[in-house]
Amino acid sequence: MTDIATYNFAYLDEQTKRMIRRAILKGIAIPGYQVPFASREMPMPYG
């Protein structure tokens, strides 16, 4: 698991964790196509 994933999982609620995990799995599961991290499924301001 990457550092950013560990960091995000540390303070987000369970539903948000599932959304992030789903987005990551989607990006890995489709070869040649990466979904943007935390795009539509979880609106989140970029720091």
N, CA, C and O atoms as a Tripos MOL2 file, in Angstrom:
@<TRIPOS>MOLECULE
protein
  188   187    47     0     0
PROTEIN
NO_CHARGES

@<TRIPOS>ATOM
      1 N           0.8490   -1.1980    0.0000 N.3       1 MET1
      2 CA          0.0000    0.0000    0.0000 C.3       1 MET1
      3 C           0.8840    1.2460    0.0000 C.2       1 MET1
      4 O           1.8980    1.2950    0.6970 O.2       1 MET1
      5 N           0.5050    2.2230   -0.7620 N.am      2 THR2
      6 CA          1.3200    3.4310   -0.8500 C.3       2 THR2
      7 C           1.1590    4.2970    0.3880 C.2       2 THR2
      8 O           0.2240    4.1260    1.1700 O.2       2 THR2
      9 N           2.0850    5.2270    0.5510 N.am      3 ASP3
     10 CA          2.0270    6.1080    1.7190 C.3       3 ASP3
     11 C           0.7710    6.9660    1.6950 C.2       3 ASP3
     12 O           0.1370    7.1700    2.7300 O.2       3 ASP3
     13 N           0.4060    7.4760    0.5080 N.am      4 ILE4
     14 CA         -0.7720    8.3580    0.4450 C.3       4 ILE4
     15 C          -2.0450    7.5850    0.7620 C.2       4 ILE4
     16 O          -2.9580    8.1260    1.3850 O.2       4 ILE4
     17 N          -2.1130    6.3400    0.3450 N.am      5 ALA5
     18 CA         -3.2900    5.5350    0.6610 C.3       5 ALA5
     19 C          -3.3790    5.2880    2.1640 C.2       5 ALA5
     20 O          -4.4550    5.3770    2.7560 O.2       5 ALA5
     21 N          -2.2450    4.9810    2.7670 N.am      6 THR6
     22 CA         -2.2230    4.7710    4.2140 C.3       6 THR6
     23 C          -2.6270    6.0430    4.9320 C.2       6 THR6
     24 O          -3.3950    6.0090    5.8930 O.2       6 THR6
     25 N          -2.1120    7.1520    4.4640 N.am      7 TYR7
     26 CA         -2.4160    8.4490    5.0800 C.3       7 TYR7
     27 C          -3.8980    8.7660    4.9660 C.2       7 TYR7
     28 O          -4.5210    9.2000    5.9350 O.2       7 TYR7
     29 N          -4.4670    8.5480    3.7780 N.am      8 ASN8
     30 CA         -5.8840    8.8420    3.5800 C.3       8 ASN8
     31 C          -6.7630    7.8950    4.3960 C.2       8 ASN8
     32 O          -7.7500    8.3220    4.9940 O.2       8 ASN8
     33 N          -6.4070    6.6190    4.4210 N.am      9 PHE9
     34 CA         -7.2130    5.6530    5.1460 C.3       9 PHE9
     35 C          -7.2210    5.9490    6.6420 C.2       9 PHE9
     36 O          -8.1320    5.5300    7.3570 O.2       9 PHE9
     37 N          -6.2180    6.6620    7.1100 N.am     10 ALA10
     38 CA         -6.0900    6.9000    8.5430 C.3      10 ALA10
     39 C          -7.1930    7.8070    9.0840 C.2      10 ALA10
     40 O          -7.5910    7.6700   10.2400 O.2      10 ALA10
     41 N          -7.6890    8.7250    8.2650 N.am     11 TYR11
     42 CA         -8.6400    9.6980    8.8170 C.3      11 TYR11
     43 C          -9.9800    9.7440    8.0950 C.2      11 TYR11
     44 O         -10.8140   10.5890    8.4190 O.2      11 TYR11
     45 N         -10.2090    8.8650    7.1330 N.am     12 LEU12
     46 CA        -11.4820    8.8800    6.4170 C.3      12 LEU12
     47 C         -12.4250    7.8120    6.9770 C.2      12 LEU12
     48 O         -11.9890    6.8020    7.5300 O.2      12 LEU12
     49 N         -13.7130    8.0580    6.8200 N.am     13 ASP13
     50 CA        -14.6930    7.1030    7.3260 C.3      13 ASP13
     51 C         -14.7860    5.8760    6.4150 C.2      13 ASP13
     52 O         -14.1930    5.8440    5.3370 O.2      13 ASP13
     53 N         -15.5250    4.8860    6.8580 N.am     14 GLU14
     54 CA        -15.5710    3.6060    6.1540 C.3      14 GLU14
     55 C         -16.1080    3.7210    4.7310 C.2      14 GLU14
     56 O         -15.5780    3.0910    3.8160 O.2      14 GLU14
     57 N         -17.1450    4.5140    4.5390 N.am     15 GLN15
     58 CA        -17.7230    4.6460    3.1980 C.3      15 GLN15
     59 C         -16.7060    5.2570    2.2410 C.2      15 GLN15
     60 O         -16.5720    4.8160    1.1000 O.2      15 GLN15
     61 N         -15.9970    6.2710    2.7100 N.am     16 THR16
     62 CA        -14.9980    6.9210    1.8650 C.3      16 THR16
     63 C         -13.8510    5.9700    1.5670 C.2      16 THR16
     64 O         -13.3110    5.9720    0.4600 O.2      16 THR16
     65 N         -13.4760    5.1580    2.5470 N.am     17 LYS17
     66 CA        -12.4300    4.1630    2.3160 C.3      17 LYS17
     67 C         -12.8260    3.2340    1.1770 C.2      17 LYS17
     68 O         -12.0160    2.9180    0.3050 O.2      17 LYS17
     69 N         -14.1010    2.7960    1.1970 N.am     18 ARG18
     70 CA        -14.5630    1.8960    0.1350 C.3      18 ARG18
     71 C         -14.5220    2.5840   -1.2220 C.2      18 ARG18
     72 O         -14.1580    1.9660   -2.2230 O.2      18 ARG18
     73 N         -14.8960    3.8650   -1.2590 N.am     19 MET19
     74 CA        -14.8710    4.5990   -2.5260 C.3      19 MET19
     75 C         -13.4490    4.6980   -3.0660 C.2      19 MET19
     76 O         -13.2110    4.5000   -4.2580 O.2      19 MET19
     77 N         -12.5150    5.0020   -2.1830 N.am     20 ILE20
     78 CA        -11.1150    5.1080   -2.6070 C.3      20 ILE20
     79 C         -10.6170    3.7560   -3.0970 C.2      20 ILE20
     80 O          -9.9770    3.6560   -4.1440 O.2      20 ILE20
     81 N         -10.9220    2.7140   -2.3200 N.am     21 ARG21
     82 CA        -10.4620    1.3800   -2.6920 C.3      21 ARG21
     83 C         -11.0380    0.9820   -4.0420 C.2      21 ARG21
     84 O         -10.3430    0.3810   -4.8610 O.2      21 ARG21
     85 N         -12.3220    1.3170   -4.2820 N.am     22 ARG22
     86 CA        -12.9720    0.9920   -5.5470 C.3      22 ARG22
     87 C         -12.3000    1.7370   -6.7010 C.2      22 ARG22
     88 O         -12.0760    1.1690   -7.7700 O.2      22 ARG22
     89 N         -11.9850    3.0020   -6.4750 N.am     23 ALA23
     90 CA        -11.3430    3.7940   -7.5250 C.3      23 ALA23
     91 C          -9.9600    3.2430   -7.8460 C.2      23 ALA23
     92 O          -9.5640    3.1790   -9.0100 O.2      23 ALA23
     93 N          -9.2260    2.8460   -6.8080 N.am     24 ILE24
     94 CA         -7.8940    2.2840   -7.0230 C.3      24 ILE24
     95 C          -7.9950    0.9640   -7.7760 C.2      24 ILE24
     96 O          -7.2530    0.7300   -8.7300 O.2      24 ILE24
     97 N          -8.9210    0.0970   -7.3470 N.am     25 LEU25
     98 CA         -9.0830   -1.1960   -8.0040 C.3      25 LEU25
     99 C          -9.5120   -1.0190   -9.4570 C.2      25 LEU25
    100 O          -9.0690   -1.7600  -10.3350 O.2      25 LEU25
    101 N         -10.3710   -0.0400   -9.7060 N.am     26 LYS26
    102 CA        -10.8200    0.2260  -11.0650 C.3      26 LYS26
    103 C          -9.6270    0.6180  -11.9390 C.2      26 LYS26
    104 O          -9.5040    0.1730  -13.0800 O.2      26 LYS26
    105 N          -8.7600    1.4490  -11.3870 N.am     27 GLY27
    106 CA         -7.5920    1.8900  -12.1360 C.3      27 GLY27
    107 C          -6.6440    0.7470  -12.4310 C.2      27 GLY27
    108 O          -6.0160    0.7090  -13.4890 O.2      27 GLY27
    109 N          -6.5380   -0.1950  -11.4870 N.am     28 ILE28
    110 CA         -5.6400   -1.3290  -11.6850 C.3      28 ILE28
    111 C          -6.2670   -2.3680  -12.6060 C.2      28 ILE28
    112 O          -5.5750   -3.0060  -13.4000 O.2      28 ILE28
    113 N          -7.5960   -2.5360  -12.4930 N.am     29 ALA29
    114 CA         -8.2710   -3.6250  -13.1890 C.3      29 ALA29
    115 C          -8.3830   -3.3810  -14.6930 C.2      29 ALA29
    116 O          -8.4900   -4.3370  -15.4610 O.2      29 ALA29
    117 N          -8.3610   -2.1290  -15.1260 N.am     30 ILE30
    118 CA         -8.5140   -1.8280  -16.5490 C.3      30 ILE30
    119 C          -7.1470   -1.4650  -17.1330 C.2      30 ILE30
    120 O          -6.6720   -0.3490  -16.9230 O.2      30 ILE30
    121 N          -6.5070   -2.3840  -17.8600 N.am     31 PRO31
    122 CA         -5.1780   -2.1090  -18.3990 C.3      31 PRO31
    123 C          -5.2090   -0.9540  -19.3960 C.2      31 PRO31
    124 O          -6.0890   -0.8830  -20.2540 O.2      31 PRO31
    125 N          -4.2460   -0.0590  -19.2740 N.am     32 GLY32
    126 CA         -4.1490    1.0520  -20.2110 C.3      32 GLY32
    127 C          -5.0340    2.2240  -19.8660 C.2      32 GLY32
    128 O          -4.9970    3.2450  -20.5530 O.2      32 GLY32
    129 N          -5.8390    2.1030  -18.8090 N.am     33 TYR33
    130 CA         -6.7060    3.2100  -18.4310 C.3      33 TYR33
    131 C          -6.6810    3.3840  -16.9260 C.2      33 TYR33
    132 O          -7.0420    2.4740  -16.1800 O.2      33 TYR33
    133 N          -6.2530    4.5590  -16.4800 N.am     34 GLN34
    134 CA         -6.1930    4.8320  -15.0510 C.3      34 GLN34
    135 C          -7.2520    5.8620  -14.6950 C.2      34 GLN34
    136 O          -7.2860    6.9450  -15.2790 O.2      34 GLN34
    137 N          -8.1200    5.5340  -13.7380 N.am     35 VAL35
    138 CA         -9.1060    6.5230  -13.3030 C.3      35 VAL35
    139 C          -8.4130    7.5260  -12.3920 C.2      35 VAL35
    140 O          -7.5670    7.1360  -11.5880 O.2      35 VAL35
    141 N          -8.7480    8.8050  -12.4960 N.am     36 PRO36
    142 CA         -8.1340    9.8040  -11.6260 C.3      36 PRO36
    143 C          -8.4650    9.5010  -10.1700 C.2      36 PRO36
    144 O          -9.6000    9.1520   -9.8460 O.2      36 PRO36
    145 N          -7.4840    9.6330   -9.3060 N.am     37 PHE37
    146 CA         -7.6900    9.3430   -7.8930 C.3      37 PHE37
    147 C          -8.6940   10.3190   -7.3070 C.2      37 PHE37
    148 O          -8.5470   11.5340   -7.4390 O.2      37 PHE37
    149 N          -9.7210    9.7730   -6.6540 N.am     38 ALA38
    150 CA        -10.7390   10.5940   -5.9860 C.3      38 ALA38
    151 C         -11.3630   11.5950   -6.9500 C.2      38 ALA38
    152 O         -11.3580   12.7990   -6.6920 O.2      38 ALA38
    153 N         -11.8920   11.1040   -8.0440 N.am     39 SER39
    154 CA        -12.4580   12.0170   -9.0380 C.3      39 SER39
    155 C         -13.9210   12.3100   -8.7310 C.2      39 SER39
    156 O         -14.2150   13.1570   -7.8880 O.2      39 SER39
    157 N         -14.8540   11.6130   -9.4110 N.am     40 ARG40
    158 CA        -16.2750   11.8980   -9.2000 C.3      40 ARG40
    159 C         -16.8160   11.1940   -7.9620 C.2      40 ARG40
    160 O         -17.7340   11.6940   -7.3120 O.2      40 ARG40
    161 N         -16.2510   10.0430   -7.6350 N.am     41 GLU41
    162 CA        -16.8080    9.2560   -6.5430 C.3      41 GLU41
    163 C         -16.6080    9.9450   -5.1980 C.2      41 GLU41
    164 O         -17.4210    9.7860   -4.2870 O.2      41 GLU41
    165 N         -15.5300   10.7070   -5.0750 N.am     42 MET42
    166 CA        -15.2740   11.3850   -3.8130 C.3      42 MET42
    167 C         -14.7310   12.7820   -4.0720 C.2      42 MET42
    168 O         -13.5220   12.9420   -4.2380 O.2      42 MET42
    169 N         -15.5850   13.7950   -4.1100 N.am     43 PRO43
    170 CA        -15.0990   15.1640   -4.2950 C.3      43 PRO43
    171 C         -14.1880   15.5430   -3.1390 C.2      43 PRO43
    172 O         -14.5960   15.5090   -1.9780 O.2      43 PRO43
    173 N         -12.9580   15.9040   -3.4610 N.am     44 MET44
    174 CA        -11.9890   16.1840   -2.4020 C.3      44 MET44
    175 C         -11.0190   17.2350   -2.9060 C.2      44 MET44
    176 O         -10.4130   17.0500   -3.9610 O.2      44 MET44
    177 N         -10.8560   18.3260   -2.1860 N.am     45 PRO45
    178 CA         -9.9360   19.3750   -2.6370 C.3      45 PRO45
    179 C          -8.5020   18.8730   -2.6420 C.2      45 PRO45
    180 O          -8.0870   18.1500   -1.7360 O.2      45 PRO45
    181 N          -7.7640   19.2490   -3.6390 N.am     46 TYR46
    182 CA         -6.3620   18.8490   -3.7060 C.3      46 TYR46
    183 C          -5.5120   19.8370   -2.9240 C.2      46 TYR46
    184 O          -5.6130   21.0480   -3.1230 O.2      46 TYR46
    185 N          -4.6730   19.3170   -2.0300 N.am     47 GLY47
    186 CA         -3.8070   20.1590   -1.2160 C.3      47 GLY47
    187 C          -2.5990   20.5470   -1.9860 C.2      47 GLY47
    188 O          -1.7410   21.2620   -1.4690 O.2      47 GLY47
@<TRIPOS>BOND
     1     1     2 1
     2     2     3 1
     3     3     4 2
     4     3     5 am
     5     5     6 1
     6     6     7 1
     7     7     8 2
     8     7     9 am
     9     9    10 1
    10    10    11 1
    11    11    12 2
    12    11    13 am
    13    13    14 1
    14    14    15 1
    15    15    16 2
    16    15    17 am
    17    17    18 1
    18    18    19 1
    19    19    20 2
    20    19    21 am
    21    21    22 1
    22    22    23 1
    23    23    24 2
    24    23    25 am
    25    25    26 1
    26    26    27 1
    27    27    28 2
    28    27    29 am
    29    29    30 1
    30    30    31 1
    31    31    32 2
    32    31    33 am
    33    33    34 1
    34    34    35 1
    35    35    36 2
    36    35    37 am
    37    37    38 1
    38    38    39 1
    39    39    40 2
    40    39    41 am
    41    41    42 1
    42    42    43 1
    43    43    44 2
    44    43    45 am
    45    45    46 1
    46    46    47 1
    47    47    48 2
    48    47    49 am
    49    49    50 1
    50    50    51 1
    51    51    52 2
    52    51    53 am
    53    53    54 1
    54    54    55 1
    55    55    56 2
    56    55    57 am
    57    57    58 1
    58    58    59 1
    59    59    60 2
    60    59    61 am
    61    61    62 1
    62    62    63 1
    63    63    64 2
    64    63    65 am
    65    65    66 1
    66    66    67 1
    67    67    68 2
    68    67    69 am
    69    69    70 1
    70    70    71 1
    71    71    72 2
    72    71    73 am
    73    73    74 1
    74    74    75 1
    75    75    76 2
    76    75    77 am
    77    77    78 1
    78    78    79 1
    79    79    80 2
    80    79    81 am
    81    81    82 1
    82    82    83 1
    83    83    84 2
    84    83    85 am
    85    85    86 1
    86    86    87 1
    87    87    88 2
    88    87    89 am
    89    89    90 1
    90    90    91 1
    91    91    92 2
    92    91    93 am
    93    93    94 1
    94    94    95 1
    95    95    96 2
    96    95    97 am
    97    97    98 1
    98    98    99 1
    99    99   100 2
   100    99   101 am
   101   101   102 1
   102   102   103 1
   103   103   104 2
   104   103   105 am
   105   105   106 1
   106   106   107 1
   107   107   108 2
   108   107   109 am
   109   109   110 1
   110   110   111 1
   111   111   112 2
   112   111   113 am
   113   113   114 1
   114   114   115 1
   115   115   116 2
   116   115   117 am
   117   117   118 1
   118   118   119 1
   119   119   120 2
   120   119   121 am
   121   121   122 1
   122   122   123 1
   123   123   124 2
   124   123   125 am
   125   125   126 1
   126   126   127 1
   127   127   128 2
   128   127   129 am
   129   129   130 1
   130   130   131 1
   131   131   132 2
   132   131   133 am
   133   133   134 1
   134   134   135 1
   135   135   136 2
   136   135   137 am
   137   137   138 1
   138   138   139 1
   139   139   140 2
   140   139   141 am
   141   141   142 1
   142   142   143 1
   143   143   144 2
   144   143   145 am
   145   145   146 1
   146   146   147 1
   147   147   148 2
   148   147   149 am
   149   149   150 1
   150   150   151 1
   151   151   152 2
   152   151   153 am
   153   153   154 1
   154   154   155 1
   155   155   156 2
   156   155   157 am
   157   157   158 1
   158   158   159 1
   159   159   160 2
   160   159   161 am
   161   161   162 1
   162   162   163 1
   163   163   164 2
   164   163   165 am
   165   165   166 1
   166   166   167 1
   167   167   168 2
   168   167   169 am
   169   169   170 1
   170   170   171 1
   171   171   172 2
   172   171   173 am
   173   173   174 1
   174   174   175 1
   175   175   176 2
   176   175   177 am
   177   177   178 1
   178   178   179 1
   179   179   180 2
   180   179   181 am
   181   181   182 1
   182   182   183 1
   183   183   184 2
   184   183   185 am
   185   185   186 1
   186   186   187 1
   187   187   188 2
@<TRIPOS>SUBSTRUCTURE
     1 MET1         2 RESIDUE 1 A MET
     2 THR2         6 RESIDUE 1 A THR
     3 ASP3        10 RESIDUE 1 A ASP
     4 ILE4        14 RESIDUE 1 A ILE
     5 ALA5        18 RESIDUE 1 A ALA
     6 THR6        22 RESIDUE 1 A THR
     7 TYR7        26 RESIDUE 1 A TYR
     8 ASN8        30 RESIDUE 1 A ASN
     9 PHE9        34 RESIDUE 1 A PHE
    10 ALA10       38 RESIDUE 1 A ALA
    11 TYR11       42 RESIDUE 1 A TYR
    12 LEU12       46 RESIDUE 1 A LEU
    13 ASP13       50 RESIDUE 1 A ASP
    14 GLU14       54 RESIDUE 1 A GLU
    15 GLN15       58 RESIDUE 1 A GLN
    16 THR16       62 RESIDUE 1 A THR
    17 LYS17       66 RESIDUE 1 A LYS
    18 ARG18       70 RESIDUE 1 A ARG
    19 MET19       74 RESIDUE 1 A MET
    20 ILE20       78 RESIDUE 1 A ILE
    21 ARG21       82 RESIDUE 1 A ARG
    22 ARG22       86 RESIDUE 1 A ARG
    23 ALA23       90 RESIDUE 1 A ALA
    24 ILE24       94 RESIDUE 1 A ILE
    25 LEU25       98 RESIDUE 1 A LEU
    26 LYS26      102 RESIDUE 1 A LYS
    27 GLY27      106 RESIDUE 1 A GLY
    28 ILE28      110 RESIDUE 1 A ILE
    29 ALA29      114 RESIDUE 1 A ALA
    30 ILE30      118 RESIDUE 1 A ILE
    31 PRO31      122 RESIDUE 1 A PRO
    32 GLY32      126 RESIDUE 1 A GLY
    33 TYR33      130 RESIDUE 1 A TYR
    34 GLN34      134 RESIDUE 1 A GLN
    35 VAL35      138 RESIDUE 1 A VAL
    36 PRO36      142 RESIDUE 1 A PRO
    37 PHE37      146 RESIDUE 1 A PHE
    38 ALA38      150 RESIDUE 1 A ALA
    39 SER39      154 RESIDUE 1 A SER
    40 ARG40      158 RESIDUE 1 A ARG
    41 GLU41      162 RESIDUE 1 A GLU
    42 MET42      166 RESIDUE 1 A MET
    43 PRO43      170 RESIDUE 1 A PRO
    44 MET44      174 RESIDUE 1 A MET
    45 PRO45      178 RESIDUE 1 A PRO
    46 TYR46      182 RESIDUE 1 A TYR
    47 GLY47      186 RESIDUE 1 A GLY
